[in-house]
Amino acid sequence: MDAVVYADRFSWQDYLVFSLMLLLSAGVGVYHGFFGQHQKSTTEYLLGGRNLRAFPVAMSLVASYISGVTVLGTPADIYKYGSQYWIIVVGIACMGLTVAKVFLPVFCQLQIKSSYEYLEMRFDRRVRTFASVLFVFDEIVFLPIVIYVPALAFSQVTGVGIYQIGVVVCAVCIFYTVLGGLRAVVWTDTLQIILMFTSVLIVVTLGTVSIGGVPEVWERCQEGDRLEIFNFNPSPFERHTVWSLVIGGYFYWTSFNAVNQTMVQRYMSLPSLKHAQIAIGIFTVGIIGIVSICCYTGLLIYATYHQCDPLLSHQIEDYDQLLPHFMMKTVGHLKGLPGLFMAGIFSAALSSLSTILNSLPSVILEDFLFSCCSLKLSEWWEQFIAKGLVLFFGILAVACLFIVEPLEGILEVTTSLTAIAAGTSFGMFALGMLFPFANGTGALCGAVASSVLVGWLSLGAHFASLNGFSRPILPVSTEGCNINETLNFITPRTNDDVFILYKLSYLWLAPIGVTTVISVGLIVSWLTGKEDIELANPDLFSPVIKGFLPTLGQRRQAPPSECIEINSSAKERNAVDEEATTVS
């Protein structure tokens, strides 16, 4: 297909608004790097001194997950497949409760810097290293996707090349992440998520008004078969059903938010368990709200183009470009508003990018250099390496942009790829915190089995897609287009020779990964010698399991399940650690 030429482009007011967003983000880094609280230690740089506030951390948690993939990919998914995806909010709500009550108390009690440090405490160094490798691999895969999706949208409405805008935006993100550490990331995330939410809400409101109101949107979507919520089809090969979205969505969201270092690092930046649970509550409500708005946006876009599909009429090249195309057609005449909207989209991307860039150095320092290599470094060298790693991974993300270009259906691609690491990692932590009998050998065997199985299913599905297999989308029309087009719907490409397991819904990958780790881990643990729960440290297990095993850690006196109040002074924190070591 020839490149699409757009008549609607950014005005100078739009460029000004967008540039102000980048300057504001950079300014936050400058403030926290030079004028804010001085970051004397690596703990303060990577964890903000463990004395941040619940609301900005909650906003940072929201920003960490809501990227351009969500904002652009979800409306496109709703446009193509209908509103069924919205029911995933039930799984998200259950996720918030699980994280707050099952997993967070353990991390908060142990006060660890890297979430994977827990796996060495509970099992052994092999398990910790394997999980850390999975995390690094997962984030490296996700980095270029985070940049590419909003860069594609920006290129669509400005004509600026994807690589050029990717370099500029990534450079700004590296700048404020290197200078300000976690404090800059958290406060920049807070500003960016507010900007993103505001810009999307304005565009959606104006779009709804222009089309005639919510009832008109609802009527057109109903006529186009887009309104489906309660699809109880039990088949695991159906793309979206209540079962796959609630169960699969729950496992996927919990896998990411319960144990992933990008999230745990923010939990640990708060002074107590209560503050962390409040942050998770705000985070859960915020996520449900944003996902709901994105789903409604997809319905609104369909109602706008229900008689003239933008892809078939050659107005766009890919369905992932639907939202920016809709924005320019709806509010493009209001100078400055398109710039605000694109600033919001890039704010979501910047927040996700900075979160990853801030978390990767923590894992590499704690889990590889300090744990595996047993290196002893001064504070200066630790911070130097951490900042160097931020720069390295930022450059790597831009360099890998060309890998993302051939991918279609960015929401499904991202979910299925990240499920390889997310499901496996979550299974390892669940095995450790909920099953006291499991041992290190079982955890490692379960993790390897899960990675191989889920990786095979995910990559196999992508190869099948490249060879012609695709799922049918709902009917789209070109009846209202002023073009010589005879197609009234997209005919799906199918391939009956595709291996049946490659047709599984991508939402089942995370549950398969978790189930494989736990089942294989328990079997191998039973065969190789169960752990003696009477000798176990109760701090390593979730509070929900302790009530069922009264003999757990009976030879030890467990401290209360509450985070220690942490002073912002790194010197005082080190003094407490040294005193504890002396007593033991």
N, C-alpha and C positions, 0 to 999 in steps of 0.2 A: 504494500500500500504506500502510495506517495505520502510525503509529509503533509500534514494538515496546516494550512495557513490561517491564522486567526486575525480577524479584523479588530477585535477588542484587545487592546494592550494597556499596560500600565501607563498612567499619567505621571507627571513629575511629583504630584502630591502623594501618589501611591508609593513611589520610590522613597520619598521623604519619610513616610510613616514606617515603612519596612526598615529603613536604615536606622531610624530612631530606636526601634526594638533591638537591633544588633548592638547599638551603642549603649543602650541601657544595660543589656546583659554583660557587656564588657566592663561597664562602670561598676557593677556589683563586684566583679572579680578584683578590680583595682582597689575598691574600698576595703574588702576583706583581706586583700594581700598586703596593703600598705597602711591603712588607717584604722581597721577594725581591731578586734582582739588578737593580740600577737600569738601566732601559732608556733610554740617553742618545740613541740614534739610531733612525731609521726601520728600519735594517737589523736592529737588535736587537729592535725591536718586531715586525717582520714575519717575521724569520728566526731569532729566538732567539739572535742573536749567532753563529750557525753553530757552536755547540759543545755541542749537545744529545747525549744518549746514544741508542744504537741501539734498546734495548728500548722505552722510552716512545714513541719516534718510530714504531716498528713497530706498537705498539698504537694510536697515533693514525692510522696509515695504515689499519689494520683498521677503526677507528671511523669514518674518513672515508667508507668505502664501505658499511659495514654500517649501514643506517639502518632506520627503522621500515618502510620499503618492503620491505626484504629479510626482516625478521623476521616481518612479518605477511603479506606478499604471497607469499613462497615456499611456506609451508604450504598456503595457499589454492590455489596453482597445482598442487601435488602432489595435493591432495584432488580437484580437478576433472579433471586430465589424467594423473595417474599419476606414477610415479617416474622417468620418462625424463629429467627435467630434471637429475637428479644427475650425469649423465655430463659436465656442463659443468666438473666439477672437473679433467678432463683438459686442457681449454683453459686453465683458471686456472693449472695447474702449468706449462704451456708459456709462459704470460704472464710468470710470475715469472722464468724463465730468460732470456727475451727482454729484459725491462726491465733486468736486472742486467748483461747482457753486451753488448747492442747499443746501447741509448739512454743509460743512466745514465752511462757513462764520458764521453760528450760533454758533458752538462750539468755533470758534476763538474769536468771540465777547464776549462770556461769560467767557472765560478763566477758565474752570472747570477742576478739577483733574480727576473725573470719568465721563464718558459720561452719565451714568445713573442719575447723579445729575440734568441733564437737565429735566428729566421726573418729578422730584419733583417740579422744578421751574414752569414747564408748567402745570402739573396736580396736583398730590399730592404724599405723601410718599408711599401710597399703590402701586401705579403704579411703582415707582422707585424700591421698594423692590422686586416686582414680576419680573421685568426685570433683576435685579441683581442676583436673584436666578436662573433664566434661564441661565444667562451667566456662573455662577459658575458650574452648572450642565453640560453645553455644553463643557466647557474646561476640566472638570474632565473626561468626556467620551472620549475626543479627545487626552488627554495626553498619555495614554498607546498605542494608535494607532501610534502616532508620533514616539515612541521608538521602537515598535515591528517591523514595516516594514523594517527599515534599519538593525535592529538586525537580522532579518531573512535572509537578503541578506548577511550580514557579516558571519553569521553562515554557510551559504551555501558554501562560498569560503574559509573558514578557519577551520571549524569543531568546533569552539568555541561555547558553549551553548548560546542560546538566552538570558537567564536570566543573565548569567555572563557578557556578553558584555553590556547588558542593564544597569546593576548596575554600571559598570565602566564609561560609557558615561554619564549617568544621574548624577553621582557624580561630574564629571568635570563640567557639566552644572550648577549644584547647586553651585559649588565652585565659578565660576566667576560671576554668577548672584548675589549671596549673597555679595561678596566683592565689586563689581564695580557698582551695580545698573544699571540704564538705560544706562548710558554712556558706560559701559562695554558691555552691550547687543548690543547696536547700532554698536559699532566699531567691535565687534566680528562677528556680522551678516554681516557687510560689507566685512570682510575678507573671511568669510565662503561662502557667495554667489558667490564671485569672484572665489573661489576655486572650488565650485560645477559647475559653468558654464564652467570653463576651462577644468575640468576633463571630463565632459560629451561631450564637443565639441571635445576633442582629441579622445575619444573612437569612437564617431560617424564618425569623419573624417577618421580615420584608417579603420573602418569597411566599409565605403563607398568605399574607395580605394581598399580594398581586394576583394570586390564583383564585381568590374568592373566599378564603377562610378554611378552617379545619374541616367543616362538613364537606366541602367540595373535594378536598384532598382525600378524605375518607371514601367518598362515593366513587371517585375515579379509581382508587386502589382496589376497591371491592369489585368493580367491573373488570379490572385487569387481573383478578385472582391473586392479589398481593397480600391480602389479609388472611393469614393462616397462623394460628398460635398453637393450637392443641392437636398436633399430629402425633398420635400414639402408635404409629407403625413400629412394631418390635424389631424390624429388620435392621441389623447393624450396617447394612449397605446403603440405607437411605441417608442422604447427606445430612439433613437436619430433622430431628424428631425431638419430642419432649425428653425422651430417654437419653439421647446422645448429648443434648444441650445441657440438661440438668446434671446428669451423672458425669459425662465427659467434660462439660464445662467446669463443674466443681473440682474435678481432679486436676484439670489444667491450671485453673486459677490458683488453687491451693498449692500446687507444685511450685508455681512461680513465687507466690507471695509468702509462703510459710518458711522456706529454707534457702531461697536464692540469696546470694550475697548482696546483690543490689538492694534488696529489701531489708534484710537483717542488719545491714550496716546502718540503715536509718533507724531501725528499732533501738539499736545499741547507742545511738546518739542522744537518746532521751534519758533522764535521770532515774526513772523508776518504772516498774511494771504497769502501774496505774496510768502513767502518762503514755506509755506505749500502747496500751489497750484503747485509750481515748483516741489516739492517732489512728489506729486501725478502724475504729468505728467511723470516724470522719471519712477516712479513705474509702471504706466500703460504700457509704452513702454517696460520696462523690463519684465513684466509679459507676454505680448504678444509674445515677443521673446523667452522666456523660454518654454512657452506652445507650440509654433510652433516647437521648437527643439525636445521636448518630443514626439510630434506627428510624426515628421519625423523619430525619433528613432524607434517608433513602426513599421513604414513601412519598415525601414531598417532591423529590426529583422525578420519580415515576409519574406522579400526577401532572407534573409540568410537561413531560415528554411522552405522555401515554399514546399520542398519535404520531409521534415522529422520533423514533429512536436515534439518539445522536451518533451511535456507532454505525448503524446501517446507512445513515444519511451522510456519513463521512465528515461529521463535525468534530469527532474525536478519534483517536487511534486505539484506545483501550478503555474499558469500563472504569478503570481506576482513575481516569481523568474526568469522571462525571461531575464530581463536586466543584472543582475549580471552573469547569465549563458552565455549570449552573450558576455559580457565583457571578461570573463575568456577564452572563446574559441577564441576570436578575438585578444586580446592583452595580454593574460596571459603569453606569452613567454617573454614579455618585462618587465624585473624585475623592480619593483618600480611603474610601471604605474597602475596595479590593486590596489595597496595601495593608490595611488593618487585618483583613481576613487572612492574607498570606503570611503576615507576621504571626497570627495565631497558629496557623498550621506549622510554621517553622519553630514556634515556641514549643509546641509539643515534641517536635523532632529534637530540638536542642536539649530539652529536659531529659529525654531518654538517652541521648548521646552522652551528656555530661554524667549521668548516673552510671552508665557503663564504664566510662573513662575513669571515674572515681573509684569504682569497685574493683576493676581488674588489677591495679597496683596493689591493693590490699591483699587479694588472694595470692598474687605472685610473691609478694614479700613474705607473708605469713606461712603459706602452704608449700612454697617451693624453696625459697632462699633460706628461711629460718628453720622450717621443719625438715625438709628433705636434705638440704645441703648443710644444715647446722651452721650457717654463717652468723657471725656476730659483727654488727655494724653500728657505727655511731649514729646519733640522731641526724647529723648533717648528711651522711651518706644515705640513710633511709629516705629522707625527704628528697634528696637529689635523684635517687633511683625511681621513687614514686612519680615525681614530676617528669622524669625522662620517659617512663612507661606511658604516661598520659599522652605525651607528644608522639611516641612511636605508634600507639594504637590509633590515634587520630589520623595520622598519615596513612596507616594501613587501611583504614575504613574508606578513605577517598580512593586509594589505589585499587580497591576491590569493587568499585562501583560497576565496572563493566560486567561483572559476573551476574548482577541482579537484573540487568536489562532484558534478557530473554524470558524472565519469569512472568506468568500471568496469574491473576487472582491472588493478589499479594496477601490478603488476610488468611486464606487457606494455606498458602505456601509457608508463611511465617509460623502459623500455629503448628503445622505438621513438623517442620524442621526443629523448632524449639522443644517440641514434645519429646524428642530423642533424649535430650539432656534433662529436661524438667521432670519427666515421669520417673526416670531412673534415679535422679538425685533425691526426689521426694520419697521414693520407695526406700532408699537407704536410711534416711532420717526416720521415717515411720517405723521401719524395722527396729532401729535402735531405741527410739523413745517409747514404743508401745509393746515390744516383745522382749522382755528381759532375758529370755532363754537364748536369743540369737547371739552368734559369735562372729568374729571378724571374717573367718573363712566363708561362712554362709553369706554375709553381707557382700563380700567381694564377688563370689560366684553369682549371686542374684543380680548384682549390678552389671556384670559382664553379659549375662544371659539377656537381661532387659535391653541393654544397649544394642546388642546384635539383632534381637528380634524386632524392636521398634525401628532401628535404623534400616533394616531390610524392608519392612513394610512401608516406611516413609519414602525411601529412595525408589523402591519398586513402583510405588504409585506415581512418582514424578516421571520415571522413565516411561511408564504406561501412558501418561499424559502427553509426553513428547512424541510418542508413537501413534497418537491419534485418539486415545480414549479421553472423553470428557463427559461431564454430567449435563443433562439438558437444563437450560434455564427456562423460566416462564416466558410465555409469548410476549413479543414486543411488536409494535406496529410502525409502519411508515406511511399510513394512509394520509396523514396530514402534512407530509413533506412535499415540498415543491421540487421533487426529483423524479426521474424515470426509474422507479424502483418497484419491482414486482413482489419482493419478499415481504410477508407480513409477520414472519417470526423467524428466529434463528433455528436452523436445523442442527441438532446436536450431532457431533461426530461420536460414533460408538465403535467398539471393537469387542466382539464376543470372545475373542481369543485371549483376552486379558485374564491373568491369574486372579481367581476370585478374591483372595485376600487383599489384592491391590485395590479392590473396589470398596474397602471398608471406609466408613466416614472418618475423616481426619480427626474428629473429636474423640474417637475411641483409642487413639494412640497413647495418650497419657494414662488412662486407666489400665491399659494393657501393660505399660511399663511398670507402673506401681505394683500391680498384681504379680507380675513376674518376679520382681525383686523380692517381695515378701514371701511368696510361695517357695521359690527356689532357695531363698535364704534360710527359711525355717527347716526345709528338708535337709539341706547340707549341714546346718547347725546340729540337727538331731543325729546325723550320721557321724559327725566329727567330734561331738562332745559339747553338750549344752553348757551355757554359762551358769555358775552357781549364784543364784539370786540372793542368797543370804550374805554373800560377800560383795554385792554390788553397791555402788555409790548411788543413793536415791536421787541425787541432784541430776542424774543423767536421764531420768525417766519422766514422762509427762504426768502431771497431777491426776489425770483421768484414769491412769492405770494403777496408781499406788493404792487406791481403795480396794481393788480386787486382789491385791497381793500383799497381805499384811506382813509377810515375812521379808518383804523387800528391804534390804539394807538394815535389818534389825540390829546388826552389830555396830551401826554408825548412828550418830546423832545428826539428823538432817536439819539445816538452818531453815527458817521460814521461807516460803515460796514468794519472795518479794525481792525486787532489784535493790541493790545497795544504792543509797543516795551518793552520787558521784560529784565531787568537787570539780570545778572547772580547771583547777591547777593541776598540771601534769606532775609537778613535783610532789604534791600531797598524795596523788594516786600511786606513784612509785613507792612512797614511804609506806603506804598501807600494804602493798604487795610484798615488800621486803620484810615487814613485820610478820605477815602471815606465813612467809617461808620460814622464818626463824622459829616460830612457834611449832610448825609442823615438823 
